Amino acid sequence: MRKPQRAADLQNVQRPIAAMARTYEQSVDFGWHSHRRGQLLQIVDGFMTARTPDTSFIIPSGYGLLITPEIPHAVHSHGRVSMQSIYIEPHPGVSLPWEPVRVIATSPLLSATVSAFLEQPTLYDEDARGGHLAALILEEIALAREGPFALPMPSDRRLQRLCRDLTETPSIDLDIDQWADNLGMSRRTMTRKFRTETGMSFAEWRRRLRTAHVMRRQAEGAKLEEAAADVGYRSLSSLRKALREASV
């Protein structure tokens, strides 16, 4: 069995990949930090959120956040969470598409391979089982599909204010025309700038934000009805439809 490790201890291990597993029984705010290595933060069970300087992320069970080496990020677990961190040496021999930071689906094969890899010594034999598992982990990460769980932040200060207001109070139920009026923009300008700066429509961004709040509230023990009311859904059917769309 592997001895428990700290993230800092795994940054300079003389192997391409290092990994650790953790279970947190209650919510934890890990604050802003960065790693020399790239990281796949994989959620086995539970729910986490994360931020980089320009984007927020939802990380549900069955997904992981692929984090670029050296980029500042803040992570928060909500309720009980079991997770695995894979730290990947950033050198030319590891051909992973690091940019942008994104949430990826973790396939059953990737999850099983990481679990098997965690049973290997930290200084695993690169020419034996440990090395084969490490190579398969990298291949599965490279092939993983991106999940629809990013919330990019626009660069326009007026749109940033809109996003902050909604993040603080996701139940605000203004329509696009009302938001545009509040920001001193035309509807056309607002919708065009929002899509250009975030890569998605305002309606999709707001739906993802509300979905994130519902998932977080459920992870913290709230009933679905309570979570739906918190974010402004008038019925459970509309909320369930949004949750299904969020997992596509």
N, C-alpha and C positions, 0 to 999 in steps of 0.2 A: 504494500500500500504506500501511497505517496504521503509525505508529511504535509500538514497545512502550510501554505505559503502566503506571504504578503505580496501585493502587486509590485511594490518597489523591489522586492527580492528577485522577481522574475524578469526584470527588464534587461539584465545583463547575463542571463544564463547562456552558456555557450552551445546553444542549439537554436535552429530556426524558429521553433515554436515552444512556448511554455504555457501552462494552463493551470487553473485552479477552479474549485467549485465552492460556493458559499450558499448557506440558507440563512435568511434573516426572518425572525419571527414577528417583527413589527416594522413599521415604516422607518426608513433611514434616509437622511439627506446627506449625500456624500460631498456636496459642495463642488466648487470649481477646481479642476486639476487637469493634468495632461500626462501622457506617457511617451517615452522615447520610441517604444514599439507601437505598431498598429494594434488594434484590439477588436475582437468580436465579442460583444457582450450578449450572451445568449440566455434567454429566459426559458427555463425548464417548466416552471410553474409560478403563476402570479403575474404581476403587472408592474412595469417601471416606466418612468418618463425620463427624458434627457434633453439637454440643451447644448447647442454650440453657439458661438456669437451671433449667428444669423438665422438659426432654425431651431424649432422645438420638435421633439419626436415622441411618439407613443410606441411602447415596446410590450406587446402582449405575449402571452405564452405561445411558444412555437415560432417565435421570431427573434432576431438578434440585431443589434446596432453595430455596423461596421464603421469603426472610428479611425480616421486618418492619423498617422503618427504625429505626435507633437501638438495636435490641435486642442485647445482648451475645451473642456466639456464639463457639464454638471449633471449628475445622475441622482434620481430619487426613487427609492422603492416604496410601494404603497401596500400596506398590509404584509402578509407572509409571502416571501419570495424565495424561490430556489433558482440560482443562476450559475452560469459557467462563464469564465473569462478566458479567452484564448489570446495570448500576446504573440504577435508575429513580427519577426525581425525584418525591418525595411531595407532590404538590399536587392540588387538587380536580379538575383537568382529567384526571388519570390515575385512572380508576375501577377499581382492582384491590382484591380482597378480601385485605388483608394479614394479617389474623388468622384462624386461628393460623398460626405458622410451620409449614410442611408440605413434604413431598416430593411433587412432581408429575411425571407422565409427560410427557416432552418429545416431542411428535409429530414425525414426519419433516418436516412443513412448518415447525414452529418451529425445528428444528435447521438446516434449509436457509436459513431466513430470517436467523437469527443469523449464520451463516457468510457470507452475502452482506452483511449489515450491517457485519461486521468489515472488509470491504474499503472501506467508505466513510470519508471524512475524519471526524475526531473532531467537527469543526464542520460537520456535514453540512447540506445544503440541505433545510430542513424542507418546502419546497414541491415537492421533486423526489424522486428515487428513495430517498434516505436517509430522508426523512420518511415515505414510503409503507412502507418496510421497518420503521421504528420503530413505526408504527401497527399493522402486522400482528403484530409481536412481542407488543405489549400485548394484542391481541385473542386470540392463541393462548394466552398465559399465563392470561388470564381464563377461557378455556374448558377448560383442562387438567384432567384428572381427578387426584384425589389418589391417591398410591401407598401401599400398606400397609407403610410403612417407618419409622413413628414408634414410639418407646418412651417414653411419658409416665412421669414419676416421681410416685408417690403422695405425698400430703402427710403421711400418718400416719408417725410416726417408726419404728414397728415394721415397717411395710411397706417403708419406705425401706431399713431394714437388710437385709431379705430381698432387695431388688433389688440392693443393693450386693454382697451375698454372691454372688449368682448372676452378676453382671457380672464379678466377680473370678475366679469358678470356675464357669463355665457347665455343667460336667459333674456338678455336685451333683445327685443323683438321688432326692431326697426326694419323697414324694407330698404332696398337699395337707394331709392329716391330720397328717403329721409336721411340715410347716412351721407349721401352725396351733398345734400343741403347743409348738414351739420359741418361737413368738412370744407364747404365753400368750393365745391367742384361740381361740374356737370355729371350726370349719370354716365354719359359716354366716356368722359375722361377718367372717372373713377374706375369703371369696370375695365377699361383698356389698360390703365396703369397697374391695376391690381394683378391682372393676368400676366402682364409683361414682367413684373417684378417678383412674382411668386410662382409662376408657371401653372396656376390654376385659377378658376373663377372664384369670385368672392363667396358665392353660395357653397361651392365645394369646400373652401377653406373653413367656413363657419361650421359646416356639417362635421368635418374632421375634428375641429376644436370641441364641439359638443360631444362627439363620440368619445374623445379622450377624457373629458370630464366624467362621463357616465362610467367608463371603464375604471377610472380612478376611484370614484365613489363606491362602486361595487367592490373593488379590491379592499377598500377600507371598511366594508361591512354594511353599506347602505342597501336597502331594498331597491329593486329596479324601479318601482313607482316613485320612490323618493329621488333617485338619480335623474329620472326623466323630468320631474318637476323642477329640479335644480337648474336644468339647462334649457328649459322653455318648451319641451315637447308636450303637446296637449293630450296625446294618447300614447299608449304603449305600442300600438301597431305602427305608428310613424317612427317611434324610436327603434323598434325591432328592424324596420326596413333600413334605417340609417346604419345600424350595426351590421346588417348583412352586406350592405354596400361597402362598408369600411373594410371588410375582410376579403373583398374581391382581389 
